[in-house]
Amino acid sequence: MKTIIQLILPLLFVAVASCNSPAEKKQETMDINMDKNFEFATLGGGCFWCLEAVFSEVRGINAAISGYSGGTIKNPTYREVTSGRTGHAEVVQLQFDPEVISYRDILTIFFHLHDPTTLNRQGADVGTQYRSVIFYHSDEQEKVAREVFEEIDRSDLWSDPLVTQVSPLQEFYRAEDYHQNYYANNPNQPYCTFVISPKMSKLRKLFKDKL
């Protein structure tokens, strides 16, 4: 008789492998709005599909765009980034209204919804492109990021030390269209079912007042 692990492993393999599969774009992404005094946050915490899905439900987030930051070449492609040779991290860039949600609250959600203690990996996603990283846009953001990092590191939220990088944003490159709004467009795709849906449930449980 097969064990539960033997039954589940093939499904997990499909889920992980399908992370690289393009999907037809069915739904438009949120648009950047230049008419209000919005601010930006750029965060990496594993596959960008996850963070984009999470923050798209948070009140005060006007746009959540998947992309690449922190690398050495201009205009990288997904294939180049996933090779691990460009130095880029998969990130989501958020445009948010600071009158509705603070940068500190965004980082609090960020630290709860991915594992900031695993170096260059999130679950089965392994490589520097999946590192935990905060790319700050200003001196004030750097100050807040380091404060929140220390607060979370001293708390009992995670049993292991945090390894999240705090680095200045240099460039942000928007990812290919089929990566945008991925979870909303493909909720039944195996990666979405096994990896992203549990994060969405956790978000709705822990931060329902922010949705």
C-alpha positions as CSV (number, residue, x, y, z in Angstrom):
1,M,0.0,0.0,0.0
2,K,1.3,3.4,-0.9
3,T,2.1,5.8,1.9
4,I,0.5,9.3,2.0
5,I,3.9,10.8,1.1
6,Q,4.1,8.6,-2.0
7,L,0.6,9.7,-3.0
8,I,1.2,13.4,-2.5
9,L,4.7,13.7,-4.0
10,P,3.6,13.4,-7.6
11,L,1.1,16.2,-7.0
12,L,3.7,18.4,-5.4
13,F,6.0,17.8,-8.4
14,V,3.3,18.9,-10.8
15,A,2.7,22.0,-8.6
16,V,6.3,23.0,-8.5
17,A,7.1,22.2,-12.1
18,S,4.0,24.2,-13.3
19,C,5.4,27.3,-11.7
20,N,7.4,27.7,-15.0
21,S,4.4,27.2,-17.2
22,P,3.0,30.3,-19.1
23,A,-0.7,30.9,-18.9
24,E,-3.1,32.8,-21.0
25,K,-3.8,36.3,-19.6
26,K,-7.5,36.5,-18.8
27,Q,-7.7,39.5,-16.5
28,E,-6.1,42.9,-16.5
29,T,-3.7,43.8,-13.8
30,M,-4.2,46.7,-11.4
31,D,-3.0,49.9,-12.9
32,I,-0.4,52.3,-11.5
33,N,-2.2,55.6,-10.6
34,M,-0.1,58.8,-10.9
35,D,-2.9,61.1,-9.8
36,K,-2.7,60.6,-6.1
37,N,0.1,60.8,-3.5
38,F,0.7,57.1,-3.5
39,E,3.9,55.5,-2.3
40,F,5.8,52.3,-3.4
41,A,7.1,49.2,-1.7
42,T,9.1,46.5,-3.3
43,L,9.3,43.0,-1.7
44,G,10.7,39.6,-2.5
45,G,9.6,36.4,-0.7
46,G,9.7,33.5,-3.0
47,C,7.7,33.1,-6.2
48,F,6.2,36.5,-7.0
49,W,2.8,35.0,-7.8
50,C,2.3,34.5,-4.0
51,L,3.0,38.0,-2.8
52,E,1.1,39.6,-5.7
53,A,-2.0,37.5,-4.8
54,V,-1.7,38.3,-1.1
55,F,-1.3,42.0,-1.4
56,S,-4.0,42.3,-4.1
57,E,-6.5,41.7,-1.4
58,V,-5.2,44.2,1.1
59,R,-7.1,47.5,1.5
60,G,-5.0,50.5,0.5
61,I,-3.0,48.6,-2.2
62,N,-3.7,50.3,-5.5
63,A,-1.5,48.0,-7.6
64,A,0.6,44.9,-7.1
65,I,2.9,44.2,-10.0
66,S,5.2,41.2,-10.3
67,G,8.7,41.8,-11.5
68,Y,12.5,41.6,-10.9
69,S,14.9,43.6,-8.8
70,G,18.4,43.4,-7.4
71,G,20.3,41.9,-10.4
72,T,23.1,42.8,-12.7
73,I,21.6,43.0,-16.2
74,K,18.9,45.3,-17.7
75,N,15.5,44.1,-18.7
76,P,15.9,40.4,-17.7
77,T,13.5,37.8,-18.9
78,Y,11.9,35.2,-16.7
79,R,14.1,32.5,-18.1
80,E,17.2,34.5,-17.3
81,V,16.1,35.2,-13.8
82,T,15.2,31.6,-13.0
83,S,18.6,30.5,-14.1
84,G,19.9,32.2,-11.0
85,R,22.7,33.9,-12.9
86,T,21.4,37.4,-13.1
87,G,21.2,38.1,-9.4
88,H,17.6,39.3,-9.6
89,A,15.0,38.4,-7.1
90,E,11.4,37.8,-8.0
91,V,9.5,40.7,-6.4
92,V,6.2,42.4,-6.2
93,Q,6.1,46.2,-6.4
94,L,3.2,47.7,-4.5
95,Q,1.6,51.1,-5.0
96,F,-0.2,51.9,-1.8
97,D,-2.1,54.8,-0.2
98,P,-0.3,55.7,3.1
99,E,-3.5,57.2,4.3
100,V,-5.1,53.8,4.3
101,I,-2.2,51.4,5.0
102,S,1.2,52.2,6.4
103,Y,4.5,50.8,5.2
104,R,5.0,49.3,8.6
105,D,1.7,47.3,8.3
106,I,2.7,46.2,4.8
107,L,6.0,44.8,6.2
108,T,4.1,43.1,9.1
109,I,1.9,41.3,6.6
110,F,5.0,40.4,4.5
111,F,6.8,38.8,7.5
112,H,3.8,36.7,8.4
113,L,3.0,35.5,4.9
114,H,6.3,34.0,3.9
115,D,9.2,32.3,5.7
116,P,11.9,34.9,6.3
117,T,14.2,32.4,7.9
118,T,15.2,30.2,4.9
119,L,18.1,31.4,2.9
120,N,17.5,31.7,-0.8
121,R,14.4,29.5,-0.8
122,Q,10.7,29.3,-0.1
123,G,9.5,25.7,0.2
124,A,10.4,23.9,-3.0
125,D,11.4,27.1,-4.8
126,V,15.2,27.2,-4.4
127,G,17.7,29.8,-5.6
128,T,18.8,33.4,-5.0
129,Q,15.8,34.5,-7.1
130,Y,13.6,33.4,-4.3
131,R,15.4,35.1,-1.5
132,S,13.6,37.1,1.2
133,V,14.4,40.8,0.6
134,I,13.0,44.3,1.2
135,F,14.1,46.9,-1.4
136,Y,13.6,50.2,0.2
137,H,12.7,53.4,-1.7
138,S,13.8,56.0,0.8
139,D,15.8,56.5,4.0
140,E,12.5,56.5,5.9
141,Q,11.6,53.1,4.4
142,E,15.0,51.7,5.3
143,K,14.5,52.9,8.9
144,V,11.1,51.3,9.2
145,A,12.3,48.1,7.5
146,R,15.1,47.6,9.9
147,E,12.9,48.4,12.9
148,V,10.3,45.9,11.8
149,F,13.0,43.3,11.1
150,E,14.3,43.6,14.6
151,E,10.9,43.5,16.1
152,I,10.0,40.3,14.2
153,D,13.4,38.8,14.9
154,R,13.0,39.3,18.6
155,S,9.4,38.0,18.7
156,D,8.3,34.3,18.8
157,L,6.8,34.5,15.4
158,W,9.6,32.4,13.9
159,S,11.8,30.0,15.8
160,D,14.9,30.6,13.6
161,P,16.7,33.9,12.9
162,L,15.5,36.1,10.1
163,V,17.7,36.1,6.9
164,T,15.7,38.8,5.0
165,Q,17.9,41.3,3.2
166,V,17.3,45.0,3.4
167,S,18.7,46.7,0.4
168,P,18.2,50.0,-1.6
169,L,16.1,49.7,-4.7
170,Q,18.1,50.2,-7.9
171,E,15.8,49.1,-10.7
172,F,12.5,47.4,-11.0
173,Y,11.6,45.5,-14.1
174,R,8.0,44.4,-14.7
175,A,7.6,40.7,-15.4
176,E,6.0,39.3,-18.5
177,D,2.3,39.8,-18.9
178,Y,1.4,36.1,-18.2
179,H,2.8,36.5,-14.7
180,Q,0.6,39.4,-13.8
181,N,-2.6,38.6,-11.7
182,Y,-1.6,35.0,-12.0
183,Y,-3.5,33.6,-9.0
184,A,-6.7,35.4,-10.0
185,N,-6.4,34.1,-13.5
186,N,-5.4,30.5,-12.6
187,P,-6.9,29.6,-9.1
188,N,-7.1,25.9,-10.0
189,Q,-3.6,25.6,-11.3
190,P,-1.7,23.1,-9.0
191,Y,0.9,25.6,-7.8
192,C,-1.9,28.0,-6.9
193,T,-3.9,25.3,-5.1
194,F,-1.0,23.8,-3.1
195,V,1.1,26.9,-2.4
196,I,-0.8,30.1,-2.8
197,S,-4.3,29.2,-1.5
198,P,-3.0,28.3,2.0
199,K,-1.3,31.7,2.1
200,M,-4.6,33.4,1.1
201,S,-6.4,31.5,3.9
202,K,-3.7,32.6,6.4
203,L,-4.0,36.2,5.2
204,R,-7.8,36.2,5.7
205,K,-7.5,34.7,9.2
206,L,-4.7,36.9,10.5
207,F,-5.4,40.2,8.8
208,K,-9.1,40.3,8.0
209,D,-9.2,43.9,9.4
210,K,-6.8,44.9,6.6
211,L,-8.8,43.4,3.7
